[in-house]
């Protein structure tokens, strides 16, 4: 193929994307940019990029795909800066930790060829030195198509994500933001708050070294990059505030139970959350044999997002997808490949409820 | 030696103690009791005990040391039940997760030969099947001597703990309870609350599977045994409530910062907690070459606790300790072996401030 992919931002995520892209296909030419010269040198040295350029626009010029792996608060401005210089067929995707604002800005600047994304992988380490081609191996990579997203662009980004070893799953941008507020941003802030509470009594600091594994695990993420996290929280303010409020309410309930000696209620809570925690990762692995589905869809905006986010909300993993436009106009055929019969059946049910007619492709 | 050690409670902790004791010294005879017949059978099968008996009293009869590894809320009643049947020289220690109430009950029933303890090791798994001789390897094992504790009993329990691979450190019972409330009980309850918040929106449950490693780490302990935890929280009510209040306050501060857009303040908080978290385990390892200290002490209760808890609060690890009683009466000589010169120097400073005269033993 030999296509050119621009990677903007050469930290943990951008560096890992570069390493993974080059490992997956040696003919891909990865062109990288980062305002930090040391990051650029590191990326060249580690083989995360083939070529370094001096500006975001240069990295995007002639690129089939541009991956934005910079801090989330810089993505909107970068999209605006890139817009006019992009080739007509170029696709832009990002790896920002929040999506609603980013996707709005990306679509407004780039149009239907902007596909929001967020790899659910990371590390408390950061920077190019921590980059690793295996970072995304087996991890979920959320994509956030909307009613405007081009199916071809979606399909292309999905293929890139899979070439990095990740499993793409489509989620509505706003649902994504609420989800990561609860699954990521809230735990992050809480870990920091727990460290503060633990280290309150200064005269006993030496004793903190006694902390057992539980405390170490719970607070591990408190060692993450503060600047990065301020940016993330800032870009997801309403959802984070709601999540914090939710936690405060739960903790107050726990306090009340203990204060009142309601031990059965406390046991119920711990039982329930134990089950939930154990069940969380015992979920059907969204995996299995590929199953093909095909459905006729009206050739109007929103169809792709409706179908892919239905899949995402069911936990059905779309492995491949393309739209065949009808020559008669007005309608097209959407072809999907789902991972696993269970996923496929769930999705067929949901799509039928949404009014689609779905056919299974014979094995 | 061939001495008899009774282990009461054959779950994760009791089973691991039994396995470790037998591995450390094949002449030790471990006699075990548990009300749960399956636990007893498992302990015999796994080789955690040499002999099973039918009651706590039988396990304690003729034992040089009795280790109580039962749920914390059962320890007080067990101490009362054992008291009259114990040999005069027998030592009783426990592994309960809270110490103030346990130590009061233990001392009231057993006297100066009760030594409170708490291994800072554990697992989200529980029961005899999860028992492991290596569970305590390199872990801290808090001991909570008081003004009543017999130095010989303390020294003996400390040696047992070390034979299990753990590092004993002395802490005042009340300081211990406040510490574990903040380092263990609060994170435990918070992990459960975070799982509740995450799984609130039922229609999106499938998406929880997307959680990245951070969430998995933070909530891992939410899979712990609910019955065990209700018992622990119940036995440490005031300290847990205070810790919960502390966390609620911190989270409110975080909310306020986000609400008001005080990003510099949020960055400061994240910076501070990052440093604290990184520093937590970069502390002097309480380790190093053994250094001998000797000090003349008045032959009165409380001296041992004063010295050992001073060491604990400094993070100085007492590796060995004995009291040589003076024939002239009224005074004795306390001999200590500290791990590392740094520990020794810190402790000498603290002891001098407490009014002791300390001599270093020549290498």
Interface residues (C-beta under 8 A of the other chain):
Chain A: X120 X121 X122 X123 X139 X140 X142 X169 X171 X175 X178 X179 X182 X183 X184 X186 X187 X188 X189 X190 X191 X192 X193 X194 X195 X196 X197 X198 X199 X200 X201 X203 X204 X206 X207 X208 X209 X210 X211 X212 X213 X214 X215 X216 X217 X218 X219 X220 X221 X222 X223 X224 X226 X227 X229 X230 X233 X234 X237 X240 X241 X243 X244 X245 X246 X247 X248 X250 X251 X252 X254 X255 X258 X259 X261 X263 X266 X267 X269 X270 X271 X272 X273 X274 X276 X277 X278 X280 X281 X283 X286 X312 X313 X314 X315
Chain B: X120 X121 X122 X123 X139 X140 X142 X169 X171 X175 X178 X179 X182 X183 X184 X186 X187 X188 X189 X190 X191 X192 X193 X194 X195 X196 X197 X198 X199 X200 X201 X203 X204 X206 X207 X208 X209 X210 X211 X212 X213 X214 X215 X216 X217 X218 X219 X220 X221 X222 X223 X224 X226 X227 X229 X230 X233 X234 X237 X240 X241 X243 X244 X245 X246 X247 X248 X250 X251 X252 X254 X255 X258 X259 X261 X263 X266 X267 X269 X270 X271 X272 X273 X274 X276 X277 X278 X280 X281 X283 X286 X312 X313 X314 X315
